């Protein structure tokens, strides 16, 4: 598999593009993490509410247990403390629910903020790179000798713009049919430059 072009300029552009893609992905991952952390700050009141509710419930039940041993009215005194403990448990549960909601919001928000820009760039850049890799890998198999230039010259006649063909010869198709080696090589070079391959010596 041929990942990069033979021509130094073309290869440099590809390396810079790949490096920028990696930097782009890392940057948006860091932004997504920062958004997640910033959003999770909203969970602090819920965490404090949970701690306070659980602490209050524990103290109410401890107080209820302490008065339970009082003669005659111990059970009656314990009931209000038990009720207050249950109410404090509900407060703690509300705090847990708030923390869970903020956690889900932070997760989805960070995923959306980080994933969308990454996917947009991948959708544009990866198909271009894949097309080059596929074309260059296939073309490399046909370019091991000077005789193989004929195939690339033919592709140039079919694919290159007319103004570029005119720079090679006044009659590029006729010169190709006559197997004019100079014209065939120049035509092949047009195509090879686009594919990113170096011609044989």
C-alpha distance (Angstrom), angle and dihedral (degrees) to the residues before:
residue distance angle dihedral
X1 . . .
X2 3.80 . .
X3 3.80 110.3 .
X4 3.81 100.8 172.9
X5 3.78 137.6 36.3
X6 3.80 123.1 -105.1
X7 3.80 93.5 -132.1
X8 3.84 108.6 89.7
X9 3.81 95.4 -136.9
X10 3.79 93.7 47.9
X11 3.81 91.6 45.1
X12 3.82 91.2 49.4
X13 3.82 91.1 52.7
X14 3.80 90.0 50.5
X15 3.81 92.9 48.5
X16 3.80 91.2 48.5
X17 3.81 90.4 48.0
X18 3.81 92.6 50.1
X19 3.81 91.1 46.8
X20 3.80 91.9 49.6
X21 3.80 89.5 49.8
X22 3.82 90.7 54.7
X23 3.83 91.2 46.6
X24 3.83 90.1 48.5
X25 3.82 91.9 52.2
X26 3.82 93.4 46.5
X27 3.82 91.7 46.8
X28 3.80 93.4 52.6
X29 3.80 92.0 44.8
X30 3.82 88.1 54.7
X31 3.82 91.2 46.6
X32 3.82 90.1 49.9
X33 3.80 90.9 50.1
X34 3.82 91.2 49.3
X35 3.82 90.6 50.2
X36 3.81 89.9 49.3
X37 3.80 92.2 50.7
X38 3.81 92.7 45.7
X39 3.80 92.0 49.3
X40 3.80 91.6 48.8
X41 3.82 87.9 62.1
X42 3.81 84.9 75.4
X43 3.81 87.7 65.1
X44 3.81 94.1 64.1
X45 3.84 95.4 87.2
X46 3.80 88.5 50.9
X47 3.80 91.4 50.0
X48 3.80 90.8 49.8
X49 3.80 90.2 47.2
X50 3.81 89.9 51.8
X51 3.81 92.8 49.5
X52 3.80 92.5 45.9
X53 3.81 93.1 47.3
X54 3.78 93.9 48.6
X55 3.81 92.1 45.9
X56 3.80 91.9 48.9
X57 3.80 92.0 47.4
X58 3.80 91.0 51.1
X59 3.81 92.6 48.9
X60 3.82 92.8 46.9
X61 3.80 91.3 51.6
X62 3.80 91.0 46.6
X63 3.81 89.3 52.0
X64 3.80 90.5 47.6
X65 3.79 90.6 51.1
X66 3.81 90.1 50.0
X67 3.83 94.2 54.4
X68 3.80 93.4 40.1
X69 3.77 90.4 84.7
X70 3.81 94.2 56.3
X71 3.82 110.7 117.3
X72 3.80 119.8 -105.2
X73 3.87 97.8 -9.0
X74 3.82 102.0 41.7
X75 3.82 94.9 107.8
X76 3.78 92.0 46.4
X77 3.81 91.8 50.5
X78 3.80 92.8 47.6
X79 3.84 94.7 55.7
X80 3.86 96.9 70.0
X81 3.79 90.9 48.0
X82 3.81 90.7 50.3
X83 3.82 89.9 49.4
X84 3.81 90.9 50.0
X85 3.81 89.1 49.2
X86 3.82 90.6 53.0
X87 3.82 90.5 49.3
X88 3.81 89.7 50.7
X89 3.83 88.9 51.1
X90 3.80 88.5 55.3
X91 3.81 89.7 51.5
X92 3.82 89.2 50.8
X93 3.82 89.7 48.6
X94 3.81 90.3 52.7
X95 3.80 88.8 52.6
X96 3.81 91.3 50.9
X97 3.82 90.5 49.6
X98 3.81 90.6 50.8
X99 3.82 91.6 50.3
X100 3.83 91.0 49.1
X101 3.81 91.5 49.4
X102 3.80 92.3 49.9
X103 3.80 90.5 46.6
X104 3.81 91.3 53.9
X105 3.80 91.0 46.2
X106 3.81 91.2 49.9
X107 3.81 91.9 48.6
X108 3.80 96.4 49.1
X109 3.80 93.8 40.2
X110 3.80 92.8 51.5
X111 3.81 91.4 45.7
X112 3.79 91.8 51.4
X113 3.80 94.5 45.5
X114 3.81 93.6 46.0
X115 3.79 101.8 36.2
X116 3.81 102.6 46.6
X117 3.85 98.1 59.6
X118 3.81 91.1 42.2
X119 3.81 93.2 50.5
X120 3.82 92.3 46.2
X121 3.80 92.2 55.1
X122 3.81 92.9 42.4
X123 3.81 90.1 51.0
X124 3.81 90.1 55.4
X125 3.81 102.5 35.4
X126 3.80 105.4 36.4
X127 3.84 96.6 57.5
X128 3.82 89.8 51.9
X129 3.80 92.1 49.8
X130 3.80 92.1 43.8
X131 3.81 90.9 51.6
X132 3.80 90.4 52.6
X133 3.81 92.7 46.9
X134 3.80 92.1 49.2
X135 3.81 94.2 46.4
X136 3.81 95.4 42.8
X137 3.81 93.5 46.0
X138 3.79 91.8 50.1
X139 3.81 93.1 43.1
X140 3.81 93.1 49.4
X141 3.80 89.5 65.2
X142 3.83 90.7 60.5
X143 3.78 100.7 44.9
X144 3.81 106.3 71.7
X145 3.83 97.0 108.9
X146 3.81 139.7 30.4
X147 3.81 90.0 -110.0
X148 3.80 89.4 65.7
X149 3.80 90.7 66.2
X150 3.79 88.9 83.2
X151 3.81 91.3 71.8
X152 3.82 92.3 52.1
X153 3.80 91.0 45.4
X154 3.80 88.8 54.7
X155 3.82 90.5 49.5
X156 3.80 89.1 49.9
X157 3.81 90.6 54.1
X158 3.80 89.6 52.2
X159 3.80 99.7 41.1
X160 3.80 112.5 24.2
X161 3.83 120.5 92.9
X162 3.80 116.6 -101.6
X163 3.80 94.7 -114.8
X164 3.82 90.5 57.6
X165 3.81 91.9 47.5
X166 3.81 89.0 51.0
X167 3.81 89.9 59.9
X168 3.81 89.4 60.2
X169 3.79 100.5 48.8
X170 3.79 142.9 -23.4
X171 3.82 87.4 -120.1
X172 3.81 107.0 25.0
X173 3.81 95.0 164.3
X174 3.80 92.5 49.8
X175 3.81 91.4 46.6
X176 3.81 89.6 49.9
X177 3.83 90.8 50.8
X178 3.82 89.6 49.5
X179 3.84 88.1 49.9
X180 3.79 92.5 -123.8
X181 3.81 98.7 -175.9
X182 3.80 95.4 -151.9
X183 3.82 93.8 51.2
X184 3.81 92.5 41.8
X185 3.80 90.4 53.2
X186 3.81 93.8 46.9
X187 3.81 90.9 48.1
X188 3.80 90.6 48.5
X189 3.80 90.5 49.4
X190 3.81 90.0 57.0
X191 3.79 90.3 56.1
X192 3.79 96.1 39.0
X193 3.79 90.8 52.7
X194 3.80 89.9 55.9
X195 3.81 92.5 46.1
X196 3.81 91.2 46.8
X197 3.81 97.8 -120.3
X198 3.78 131.2 133.6
X199 3.81 116.3 -128.0
X200 3.80 119.7 -119.7
X201 3.78 116.4 -95.3
